[in-house]
């Protein structure tokens, strides 16, 4: 119980100082952190420009790529992967 009262006093003191010096959470803890789910942009490794089909080479293939052999699929492989939003 004593610990809880101490926490309340400390938090009140911190809030008071933040208001006094016009500080925000980002001033104290740094800029906004990306959401836990956000990562590097998805890199596209396969692209069919005629149909606009993109695939990163991971996970399920798009239906249009499922029936292709590896040789046929390699025709759509990009030399250098590019971010998904660049295509």
N, CA, C and O atoms as CSV, one atom per row, in Angstrom:
chain,resi,resn,atom,element,x,y,z
A,1,UNK,N,N,0.827,-1.188,0.000
A,1,UNK,CA,C,0.000,0.000,0.000
A,1,UNK,C,C,0.877,1.259,0.000
A,1,UNK,O,O,0.571,2.237,-0.682
A,2,UNK,N,N,1.959,1.222,0.767
A,2,UNK,CA,C,2.852,2.380,0.815
A,2,UNK,C,C,3.456,2.618,-0.566
A,2,UNK,O,O,3.562,3.760,-1.013
A,3,UNK,N,N,3.850,1.543,-1.238
A,3,UNK,CA,C,4.426,1.662,-2.571
A,3,UNK,C,C,3.441,2.332,-3.529
A,3,UNK,O,O,3.845,3.173,-4.333
A,4,UNK,N,N,2.182,1.982,-3.460
A,4,UNK,CA,C,1.158,2.566,-4.332
A,4,UNK,C,C,1.034,4.066,-4.084
A,4,UNK,O,O,0.913,4.848,-5.027
A,5,UNK,N,N,1.066,4.465,-2.814
A,5,UNK,CA,C,0.986,5.902,-2.486
A,5,UNK,C,C,2.199,6.641,-3.015
A,5,UNK,O,O,2.085,7.762,-3.511
A,6,UNK,N,N,3.371,6.006,-2.907
A,6,UNK,CA,C,4.589,6.632,-3.425
A,6,UNK,C,C,4.510,6.799,-4.941
A,6,UNK,O,O,4.913,7.831,-5.479
A,7,UNK,N,N,3.992,5.785,-5.622
A,7,UNK,CA,C,3.839,5.867,-7.072
A,7,UNK,C,C,2.936,7.040,-7.455
A,7,UNK,O,O,3.237,7.792,-8.381
A,8,UNK,N,N,1.840,7.181,-6.737
A,8,UNK,CA,C,0.898,8.258,-7.034
A,8,UNK,C,C,1.589,9.610,-6.870
A,8,UNK,O,O,1.411,10.502,-7.700
A,9,UNK,N,N,2.378,9.767,-5.803
A,9,UNK,CA,C,3.101,11.034,-5.576
A,9,UNK,C,C,4.132,11.291,-6.671
A,9,UNK,O,O,4.251,12.412,-7.166
A,10,UNK,N,N,4.875,10.253,-7.048
A,10,UNK,CA,C,5.899,10.410,-8.079
A,10,UNK,C,C,5.263,10.775,-9.409
A,10,UNK,O,O,5.738,11.677,-10.099
A,11,UNK,N,N,4.191,10.080,-9.774
A,11,UNK,CA,C,3.512,10.369,-11.042
A,11,UNK,C,C,2.972,11.793,-11.052
A,11,UNK,O,O,3.075,12.491,-12.061
A,12,UNK,N,N,2.397,12.226,-9.934
A,12,UNK,CA,C,1.883,13.598,-9.847
A,12,UNK,C,C,3.024,14.594,-10.008
A,12,UNK,O,O,2.862,15.618,-10.672
A,13,UNK,N,N,4.173,14.305,-9.410
A,13,UNK,CA,C,5.338,15.193,-9.541
A,13,UNK,C,C,5.834,15.262,-10.976
A,13,UNK,O,O,6.180,16.332,-11.476
A,14,UNK,N,N,5.865,14.116,-11.630
A,14,UNK,CA,C,6.311,14.080,-13.025
A,14,UNK,C,C,5.350,14.874,-13.906
A,14,UNK,O,O,5.781,15.654,-14.755
A,15,UNK,N,N,4.060,14.677,-13.704
A,15,UNK,CA,C,3.070,15.413,-14.499
A,15,UNK,C,C,3.185,16.911,-14.261
A,15,UNK,O,O,3.043,17.708,-15.188
A,16,UNK,N,N,3.440,17.286,-13.023
A,16,UNK,CA,C,3.595,18.698,-12.680
A,16,UNK,C,C,4.795,19.302,-13.414
A,16,UNK,O,O,4.698,20.390,-13.981
A,17,UNK,N,N,5.919,18.595,-13.399
A,17,UNK,CA,C,7.122,19.082,-14.090
A,17,UNK,C,C,6.910,19.121,-15.600
A,17,UNK,O,O,7.380,20.042,-16.269
A,18,UNK,N,N,6.211,18.135,-16.135
A,18,UNK,CA,C,5.939,18.133,-17.574
A,18,UNK,C,C,5.108,19.357,-17.959
A,18,UNK,O,O,5.365,19.992,-18.981
A,19,UNK,N,N,4.113,19.683,-17.137
A,19,UNK,CA,C,3.277,20.854,-17.412
A,19,UNK,C,C,4.088,22.133,-17.246
A,19,UNK,O,O,3.966,23.058,-18.048
A,20,UNK,N,N,4.910,22.185,-16.211
A,20,UNK,CA,C,5.720,23.379,-15.931
A,20,UNK,C,C,6.664,23.699,-17.086
A,20,UNK,O,O,6.849,24.865,-17.435
A,21,UNK,N,N,7.255,22.674,-17.674
A,21,UNK,CA,C,8.227,22.881,-18.744
A,21,UNK,C,C,7.655,22.599,-20.134
A,21,UNK,O,O,8.393,22.538,-21.117
A,22,UNK,N,N,6.340,22.428,-20.205
A,22,UNK,CA,C,5.649,22.169,-21.462
A,22,UNK,C,C,6.288,20.998,-22.215
A,22,UNK,O,O,6.627,21.115,-23.393
A,23,UNK,N,N,6.446,19.883,-21.525
A,23,UNK,CA,C,7.040,18.679,-22.102
A,23,UNK,C,C,5.956,17.678,-22.482
A,23,UNK,O,O,4.939,17.550,-21.801
A,24,UNK,N,N,6.194,16.978,-23.575
A,24,UNK,CA,C,5.270,15.914,-23.988
A,24,UNK,C,C,5.959,14.568,-23.766
A,24,UNK,O,O,7.146,14.503,-23.447
A,25,UNK,N,N,5.189,13.505,-23.942
A,25,UNK,CA,C,5.777,12.165,-23.806
A,25,UNK,C,C,6.896,11.955,-24.811
A,25,UNK,O,O,7.909,11.328,-24.498
A,26,UNK,N,N,6.714,12.480,-26.023
A,26,UNK,CA,C,7.751,12.292,-27.042
A,26,UNK,C,C,9.021,13.060,-26.690
A,26,UNK,O,O,10.111,12.647,-27.085
A,27,UNK,N,N,8.908,14.170,-25.956
A,27,UNK,CA,C,10.096,14.880,-25.499
A,27,UNK,C,C,10.907,14.017,-24.532
A,27,UNK,O,O,12.137,14.061,-24.527
A,28,UNK,N,N,10.220,13.251,-23.734
A,28,UNK,CA,C,10.886,12.441,-22.718
A,28,UNK,C,C,11.324,11.088,-23.271
A,28,UNK,O,O,12.455,10.659,-23.043
A,29,UNK,N,N,10.435,10.418,-23.993
A,29,UNK,CA,C,10.715,9.063,-24.450
A,29,UNK,C,C,11.171,8.981,-25.897
A,29,UNK,O,O,11.418,7.881,-26.393
A,30,UNK,N,N,11.287,10.082,-26.577
A,30,UNK,CA,C,11.682,10.066,-27.977
A,30,UNK,C,C,10.471,10.122,-28.871
A,30,UNK,O,O,9.330,10.141,-28.409
A,31,UNK,N,N,10.743,10.150,-30.171
A,31,UNK,CA,C,9.668,10.245,-31.154
A,31,UNK,C,C,8.756,9.048,-31.126
A,31,UNK,O,O,9.006,8.052,-30.446
A,32,UNK,N,N,7.707,9.173,-31.872
A,32,UNK,CA,C,6.722,8.082,-31.942
A,32,UNK,C,C,7.386,6.840,-32.502
A,32,UNK,O,O,8.100,6.901,-33.502
A,33,UNK,N,N,7.151,5.739,-31.868
A,33,UNK,CA,C,7.703,4.475,-32.327
A,33,UNK,C,C,6.730,3.868,-33.323
A,33,UNK,O,O,5.518,4.042,-33.204
A,34,UNK,N,N,7.268,3.153,-34.305
A,34,UNK,CA,C,6.357,2.507,-35.248
A,34,UNK,C,C,5.536,1.440,-34.545
A,34,UNK,O,O,5.976,0.846,-33.561
A,35,UNK,N,N,4.366,1.212,-35.051
A,35,UNK,CA,C,3.522,0.173,-34.478
A,35,UNK,C,C,4.268,-1.155,-34.512
A,35,UNK,O,O,5.095,-1.391,-35.392
A,36,UNK,N,N,3.974,-1.998,-33.571
A,36,UNK,CA,C,4.715,-3.254,-33.459
A,36,UNK,C,C,4.643,-4.088,-34.733
A,36,UNK,O,O,5.559,-4.855,-35.028
A,37,UNK,N,N,3.577,-3.942,-35.474
A,37,UNK,CA,C,3.433,-4.716,-36.701
A,37,UNK,C,C,4.144,-4.107,-37.897
A,37,UNK,O,O,4.331,-4.781,-38.910
A,38,UNK,N,N,4.541,-2.861,-37.801
A,38,UNK,CA,C,5.166,-2.241,-38.964
A,38,UNK,C,C,6.613,-2.667,-39.075
A,38,UNK,O,O,7.330,-2.770,-38.079
A,39,UNK,N,N,7.024,-2.911,-40.294
A,39,UNK,CA,C,8.371,-3.377,-40.572
A,39,UNK,C,C,8.872,-2.669,-41.807
A,39,UNK,O,O,8.281,-1.691,-42.267
A,40,UNK,N,N,9.955,-3.168,-42.330
A,40,UNK,CA,C,10.460,-2.632,-43.578
A,40,UNK,C,C,9.391,-2.821,-44.648
A,40,UNK,O,O,8.565,-3.728,-44.551
A,41,UNK,N,N,9.407,-1.969,-45.662
A,41,UNK,CA,C,8.404,-2.158,-46.713
A,41,UNK,C,C,8.600,-3.506,-47.409
A,41,UNK,O,O,9.722,-3.990,-47.555
A,42,UNK,N,N,7.504,-4.088,-47.824
A,42,UNK,CA,C,7.571,-5.375,-48.526
A,42,UNK,C,C,8.328,-5.174,-49.832
A,42,UNK,O,O,8.038,-4.255,-50.598
A,43,UNK,N,N,9.292,-6.036,-50.069
A,43,UNK,CA,C,10.079,-5.948,-51.291
A,43,UNK,C,C,9.509,-6.914,-52.327
A,43,UNK,O,O,9.353,-8.107,-52.064
A,44,UNK,N,N,9.208,-6.390,-53.488
A,44,UNK,CA,C,8.629,-7.180,-54.562
A,44,UNK,C,C,9.752,-7.819,-55.377
A,44,UNK,O,O,10.673,-7.136,-55.824
A,45,UNK,N,N,9.665,-9.126,-55.564
A,45,UNK,CA,C,10.681,-9.859,-56.315
A,45,UNK,C,C,10.161,-10.353,-57.672
A,45,UNK,O,O,10.945,-10.625,-58.581
A,46,UNK,N,N,8.852,-10.465,-57.796
A,46,UNK,CA,C,8.241,-10.925,-59.046
A,46,UNK,C,C,7.178,-9.915,-59.453
A,46,UNK,O,O,6.376,-9.473,-58.631
A,47,UNK,N,N,7.182,-9.553,-60.738
A,47,UNK,CA,C,6.236,-8.537,-61.204
A,47,UNK,C,C,5.873,-8.796,-62.658
A,47,UNK,O,O,6.741,-8.959,-63.515
A,48,UNK,N,N,4.578,-8.829,-62.913
A,48,UNK,CA,C,4.062,-8.963,-64.276
A,48,UNK,C,C,3.490,-7.599,-64.660
A,48,UNK,O,O,2.370,-7.273,-64.265
A,49,UNK,N,N,4.236,-6.795,-65.424
A,49,UNK,CA,C,3.779,-5.437,-65.737
A,49,UNK,C,C,2.513,-5.386,-66.583
A,49,UNK,O,O,1.745,-4.429,-66.483
A,50,UNK,N,N,2.283,-6.400,-67.414
A,50,UNK,CA,C,1.088,-6.390,-68.266
A,50,UNK,C,C,-0.184,-6.488,-67.435
A,50,UNK,O,O,-1.177,-5.820,-67.724
A,51,UNK,N,N,-0.149,-7.329,-66.397
A,51,UNK,CA,C,-1.334,-7.539,-65.560
A,51,UNK,C,C,-1.242,-6.840,-64.209
A,51,UNK,O,O,-2.207,-6.825,-63.444
A,52,UNK,N,N,-0.078,-6.262,-63.919
A,52,UNK,CA,C,0.090,-5.550,-62.646
A,52,UNK,C,C,0.163,-6.464,-61.434
A,52,UNK,O,O,-0.167,-6.047,-60.324
A,53,UNK,N,N,0.590,-7.702,-61.633
A,53,UNK,CA,C,0.638,-8.671,-60.537
A,53,UNK,C,C,1.993,-8.574,-59.851
A,53,UNK,O,O,3.039,-8.621,-60.498
A,54,UNK,N,N,1.956,-8.438,-58.529
A,54,UNK,CA,C,3.167,-8.329,-57.720
A,54,UNK,C,C,3.210,-9.488,-56.741
A,54,UNK,O,O,2.178,-9.950,-56.255
A,55,UNK,N,N,4.431,-9.953,-56.458
A,55,UNK,CA,C,4.598,-10.991,-55.441
A,55,UNK,C,C,5.978,-10.847,-54.824
A,55,UNK,O,O,6.968,-10.670,-55.534
A,56,UNK,N,N,6.044,-10.923,-53.513
A,56,UNK,CA,C,7.307,-10.773,-52.801
A,56,UNK,C,C,8.141,-12.043,-52.827
A,56,UNK,O,O,9.308,-12.022,-52.435
A,57,UNK,N,N,7.564,-13.146,-53.280
A,57,UNK,CA,C,8.301,-14.398,-53.282
A,57,UNK,C,C,8.163,-15.152,-51.976
A,57,UNK,O,O,8.827,-16.167,-51.768
A,58,UNK,N,N,7.303,-14.662,-51.094
A,58,UNK,CA,C,7.034,-15.311,-49.810
A,58,UNK,C,C,5.537,-15.533,-49.679
A,58,UNK,O,O,4.736,-14.794,-50.251
A,59,UNK,N,N,5.177,-16.534,-48.939
A,59,UNK,CA,C,3.756,-16.788,-48.739
A,59,UNK,C,C,3.119,-17.359,-49.993
A,59,UNK,O,O,3.792,-17.842,-50.904
A,60,UNK,N,N,1.802,-17.285,-50.004
A,60,UNK,CA,C,1.061,-17.828,-51.157
A,60,UNK,C,C,1.331,-17.040,-52.412
A,60,UNK,O,O,1.432,-15.814,-52.388
A,61,UNK,N,N,1.448,-17.752,-53.498
A,61,UNK,CA,C,1.602,-17.094,-54.788
A,61,UNK,C,C,0.261,-16.511,-55.192
A,61,UNK,O,O,-0.781,-17.051,-54.822
A,62,UNK,N,N,0.268,-15.423,-55.942
A,62,UNK,CA,C,-0.991,-14.944,-56.510
A,62,UNK,C,C,-1.555,-16.036,-57.420
A,62,UNK,O,O,-0.789,-16.799,-58.008
A,63,UNK,N,N,-2.861,-16.122,-57.544
A,63,UNK,CA,C,-3.464,-17.184,-58.364
A,63,UNK,C,C,-2.884,-17.244,-59.779
A,63,UNK,O,O,-2.753,-18.326,-60.353
A,64,UNK,N,N,-2.542,-16.097,-60.333
A,64,UNK,CA,C,-2.007,-16.056,-61.698
A,64,UNK,C,C,-0.627,-16.704,-61.786
A,64,UNK,O,O,-0.219,-17.132,-62.866
A,65,UNK,N,N,0.097,-16.784,-60.674
A,65,UNK,CA,C,1.437,-17.375,-60.670
A,65,UNK,C,C,1.441,-18.838,-60.220
A,65,UNK,O,O,2.447,-19.525,-60.395
A,66,UNK,N,N,0.349,-19.323,-59.650
A,66,UNK,CA,C,0.335,-20.668,-59.059
A,66,UNK,C,C,0.608,-21.778,-60.060
A,66,UNK,O,O,1.289,-22.747,-59.723
A,67,UNK,N,N,0.107,-21.670,-61.254
A,67,UNK,CA,C,0.240,-22.741,-62.235
A,67,UNK,C,C,1.543,-22.675,-63.029
A,67,UNK,O,O,1.813,-23.559,-63.843
A,68,UNK,N,N,2.352,-21.642,-62.805
A,68,UNK,CA,C,3.581,-21.484,-63.588
A,68,UNK,C,C,4.685,-22.390,-63.062
A,68,UNK,O,O,4.795,-22.620,-61.858
A,69,UNK,N,N,5.502,-22.903,-63.982
A,69,UNK,CA,C,6.689,-23.652,-63.579
A,69,UNK,C,C,7.725,-22.635,-63.080
A,69,UNK,O,O,7.549,-21.429,-63.251
A,70,UNK,N,N,8.791,-23.125,-62.469
A,70,UNK,CA,C,9.822,-22.212,-61.973
A,70,UNK,C,C,10.446,-21.418,-63.116
A,70,UNK,O,O,10.749,-20.235,-62.960
A,71,UNK,N,N,10.641,-22.070,-64.269
A,71,UNK,CA,C,11.204,-21.373,-65.430
A,71,UNK,C,C,10.285,-20.238,-65.874
A,71,UNK,O,O,10.743,-19.131,-66.155
A,72,UNK,N,N,8.983,-20.524,-65.935
A,72,UNK,CA,C,8.020,-19.495,-66.345
A,72,UNK,C,C,7.967,-18.365,-65.317
A,72,UNK,O,O,7.880,-17.189,-65.672
A,73,UNK,N,N,8.021,-18.733,-64.059
A,73,UNK,CA,C,7.991,-17.734,-62.995
A,73,UNK,C,C,9.229,-16.840,-63.027
A,73,UNK,O,O,9.147,-15.644,-62.749
A,74,UNK,N,N,10.365,-17.424,-63.364
A,74,UNK,CA,C,11.616,-16.652,-63.413
A,74,UNK,C,C,11.577,-15.545,-64.463
A,74,UNK,O,O,12.352,-14.593,-64.374
A,75,UNK,N,N,10.702,-15.648,-65.444
A,75,UNK,CA,C,10.574,-14.573,-66.439
A,75,UNK,C,C,10.079,-13.283,-65.781
A,75,UNK,O,O,10.352,-12.187,-66.273
A,76,UNK,N,N,9.352,-13.415,-64.673
A,76,UNK,CA,C,8.796,-12.253,-63.989
A,76,UNK,C,C,9.665,-11.780,-62.815
A,76,UNK,O,O,9.337,-10.795,-62.154
A,77,UNK,N,N,10.765,-12.482,-62.562
A,77,UNK,CA,C,11.640,-12.132,-61.437
A,77,UNK,C,C,12.391,-10.841,-61.752
A,77,UNK,O,O,12.976,-10.693,-62.825
A,78,UNK,N,N,12.366,-9.923,-60.813
A,78,UNK,CA,C,13.086,-8.662,-60.960
A,78,UNK,C,C,14.556,-8.881,-60.606
A,78,UNK,O,O,14.871,-9.668,-59.713
A,79,UNK,N,N,15.453,-8.186,-61.307
A,79,UNK,CA,C,16.882,-8.306,-61.004
A,79,UNK,C,C,17.179,-7.824,-59.592
A,79,UNK,O,O,17.957,-8.435,-58.860
A,80,UNK,N,N,16.551,-6.729,-59.230
A,80,UNK,CA,C,16.708,-6.165,-57.888
A,80,UNK,C,C,15.339,-5.963,-57.277
A,80,UNK,O,O,14.500,-5.292,-57.878
A,81,UNK,N,N,15.078,-6.521,-56.093
A,81,UNK,CA,C,13.772,-6.322,-55.462
A,81,UNK,C,C,13.508,-4.826,-55.233
A,81,UNK,O,O,14.427,-4.057,-54.950
A,82,UNK,N,N,12.255,-4.439,-55.359
A,82,UNK,CA,C,11.867,-3.040,-55.154
A,82,UNK,C,C,10.733,-2.974,-54.141
A,82,UNK,O,O,9.972,-3.932,-54.003
A,83,UNK,N,N,10.608,-1.840,-53.420
A,83,UNK,CA,C,9.501,-1.699,-52.478
A,83,UNK,C,C,8.154,-1.791,-53.212
A,83,UNK,O,O,8.019,-1.339,-54.349
A,84,UNK,N,N,7.183,-2.375,-52.546
A,84,UNK,CA,C,5.869,-2.590,-53.154
A,84,UNK,C,C,5.236,-1.305,-53.643
A,84,UNK,O,O,4.570,-1.301,-54.678
A,85,UNK,N,N,5.431,-0.215,-52.918
A,85,UNK,CA,C,4.780,1.037,-53.313
A,85,UNK,C,C,5.496,1.719,-54.483
A,85,UNK,O,O,5.008,2.727,-54.994
A,86,UNK,N,N,6.638,1.188,-54.913
A,86,UNK,CA,C,7.365,1.785,-56.042
A,86,UNK,C,C,6.830,1.311,-57.384
A,86,UNK,O,O,7.122,1.911,-58.419
A,87,UNK,N,N,6.054,0.246,-57.373
A,87,UNK,CA,C,5.508,-0.281,-58.640
A,87,UNK,C,C,4.078,0.171,-58.844
A,87,UNK,O,O,3.459,-0.174,-59.850
